[in-house]
Amino acid sequence: MKKVKKRLFLCPASFRLYMLFVFLLLFSCSFLTADTDLFGYFENRFYLVEDPSIAWDNLEEKFYLGDYNRLRLKLEASPSKKVTVNMALDFFTFHGVLTSPLGTYGSAEDTGTGSTVNIGLDRAYVDLYFKKFDLSIGKQRVALGVSYLWAPLDVFNRINILEPKEEKPGANAVKLYVPLGPSSSLTGIFSPEDNFQVSKSGFRAKNQALGIDMALTFIRAGLEETSIYGIDFRGENFIGWWIESGYFVSPDCKDVKFVLGFDYTFPVKKGLYWLNEFYYDESGEKNPADYDYQQLYTGLRFTLGQKYYFSMLSYSFSDFVSGSVAYIANWGDGSYILNPTLRYEISQNVQVSSGFYIPLGQIEGEFRKDRPNIFFVWLKINF
């Protein structure tokens, strides 16, 4: 994370985008004859970052701060039973060392002075409902696969291992969904780029047999010149379990990636939930000395090694207080991150979370212990 200058006003492009959203909102409310819903959330995230390489007698350099605010406005309008319009606009302000929320949405633009501001139209798509199929057109959430964290088949999104359930940015795409029965379907996805050769496309066939959901997936990532042949299973036999695997074929190499996961809720008072995922990536490096960290910063990869494990325990102490401990490990180099978190429900729509990200393990590892320790306090308000 790098330090940035503060700036407080909206650039002309951001202001035009804001005015576009306001216009579309007023148009929907004034002229559409169907229901129009406006909802969303506001969140503030504060970070205190500690650099373990700096001595404690130099507190000014040892600790630095980061903070961002996010207002997400969502619009859903239905001019008829066969059409639904969906939009979501994000307002970000970044302060201190942060330029984006843990790297998911990318850096804010430099507007010159004041505080860092970023505004983006993250969802803008229409759902069309026909007798035999549904069609979604525009900037939307595109997700494939069944795994919780590692998601080898989810090539339309950048994986954020520190926040598995953080909202993913929208992708420009056309999605065709064809239901074939109560638990069977076909899905086709096309995400256009400059031309067909560099665009992304995917096809997914899903079915259920003996209580097990199963799917075959084919994806073509044109820019990377990669074809992906995927398969996944999900079931519940005393414990919940899932398998997701992909065979990646490009002109330079052929690699296998797969995830094996399971979860279980122990009958302890309000419930003790335990989730686990093992991830193997044949394309990763065996030797930590060969890690190319630049691939993480540019988004080409989200892991560097071959063998990873994620485990999370969560427990509700009361109706208002819950906690969790997550373990994110690179089993190839012996490094890992611990993420304890405590949550308090102030009301049905207001939540406060606080916790740590603590890198530990081998000094040469991907999550090595000389990396910064992060303390955070997050406030989220839904409306």
Summary of the structure (lengths in Angstrom):
residues: 383
radius of gyration: 22.2
end to end distance: 31.2
largest distance: 69.9
contacts: 1161
relative contact order: 0.11
helix: 9%
strand: 53%
